[in-house]
Amino acid sequence: MTADRKPADDNSIPWLRRTGELPNIEDHPGSVVREYRLASGRSQGAVASAVGITQQFLSQLETGTRQLTIELRRAFARTLGIPPERLGLAGSFNQSATPHAMAPDVARSQGTWRAQRDWLNRHRFELGLLAVRYYPARYRLPRTSLIAAPGWVADQPVELDEVRLSLCEQRQHFDITGMEPETSAVRPLHHQGTSFASYTSAVKHLDRPRLFESRPSYRYLGGSITSGQLEFGLAAYFDKLDVSEALAHEMSIACMDGLPDDADGLGGQLPFRDLIGDPFAPGRRAIIPAITTLTLRLRRFPSPPSFLLHWRDPSRVATAAGVYDVIPAGEFQPSSVALWDRANDFSLWRNMVREYSEELLGQPEHDGTRTQPVDYDRWPLYQALSTARHDGRLSAFVLGMGMDALTLAATILTVVVIDDDVFEKNFAATVRFNDEGEVVAIGDGRAADGVPFTADAVDRILSSEPIAAPGAACLALAWQHRDVLIP
């Protein structure tokens, strides 16, 4: 590395700025809801029941003393036939199955589920901090809501190539699918007397984000970071979501009336989580890890190093929605459904570069629509970053592996340290908005400038900002090992 400095503290930095707020509308949206409710001749109690909220809460929304979330705006638009633009909603959504056209119990069940999921997405950070206390202290990663099994977190950063991967393509059984009776509370009615079969089927019909498809994914079967060996099989992405998002939804139901002071207050209210038992047992369920990468940019003196931060838009993503995360981050999976891509893409580095292309440069996702495998030897971005690694101008490390305590979704934690000239050459055109959300700026800075990697900024994010557990872990571990990462 060419940098010859350590990160410096700076207590005067401007703070995070993102622009993706709700659009302004002429009247407050609650008055629009009241207007359409009165025009339909329906009482507050009837509409509140259909949407899944209390009559008192609806009264507060109509008078403007409580704010309408995007998901509640969608629910009222469906329930009362309100044009989406009257509620500040852009685009369109399926209104063919409006709640008042359904059986009342089905409408009530689905409205309640939507309200619960909206509450979940607005409180993931707090729920994660509670969920981590559900597990023994020896598994917890300090300053995060991540848990890790013995051997999952290294004593110091491990060079990426020192972690060997093996792939078994034979069918591997798992016991828990997310369709057990213990998940009935988080699977609303689809038709009268019949619940959705899985959590993902409910999301697909009731709260579908922009990115939502089940893809082949690499499933963790065993091994550890400290042993330098990780073993994988194959599964589908929805195998993960049917369990992880059901777990999060279950906890949100238990906490909507008030977050308990400690996880002991949740006793008996989390039957699905209790059914899973040991969260680290790979035979119990499909543990499908993502790869989260902290990108440390070595800025030119006198600027301190910086890192890229991302806001995950709940309307665009199905997991870790409504929180910040480091970038890039994505599922560890082949680039398509083609059989030949299973081996061609089975590499941490190749997955990381694909995510750089998609999340920083806004390039189309490898979504399985093509027929040819990615030709990494001829891909300019891959070759440029790989050459920089070889020349010592870019370093890639594994920090460990962990699970978000709220969802029990696993993540391989990595960090890339990149010289300023390499970054400028390849990522100067970093996009502000991508398919999953917004790259966050500091003050009036560019998205590519990132957030200063200083004690003040790292501490402020870890202590006062809603950040996804993997991103928090990457930041905490990178700061702990900063003398190794930035010699």
Buried (B, 14 or more C-beta within 10 A) or exposed (E): BEBEEEBBEEEEBEEBEBEEEBEEBEEBBBBBBBBBBEEBEBEBEBBBBBBBBBBEBBBBBBEBEBEBBBBBBBBBBBBBEBEBEBBBBEEEEEBEEBBBEBEEEBBBBBBBBBBBBBBBBBBBBBBBBBBBBBBEEEBBBEBBBBBBBEEBBBEEBBEBEEBEBEBEEEEBEBEBBBBBEBBEBBBBBBEEEEBBBBBBBBBBBBBBBEEBEBBBBBBBBBBBBBEEEBBBBBBBBBBBBBBBBBBBBBBBBBBEEEBBEEBEEBEEBBBBBEBBEEBBBBBBBBBBBBBBBBBBBBBEEEBBBBBBBBBBBBBBBBBBBBBBBBBBBBBBBBBBBBEEBBEBBBBBBBBBBBBBBBBBBBBEBBEBEEEEBBEBEEBEBBEBBBEBBEEEBBBBBBBBBBBBBBBBBBBBBBBBBBBBEBBBEBBEEBBBBBBBBBBBBBEEBEBBBBBBBBBBBBBBBBEEBBBBBBBBBBBBBBBBBBEEBBE
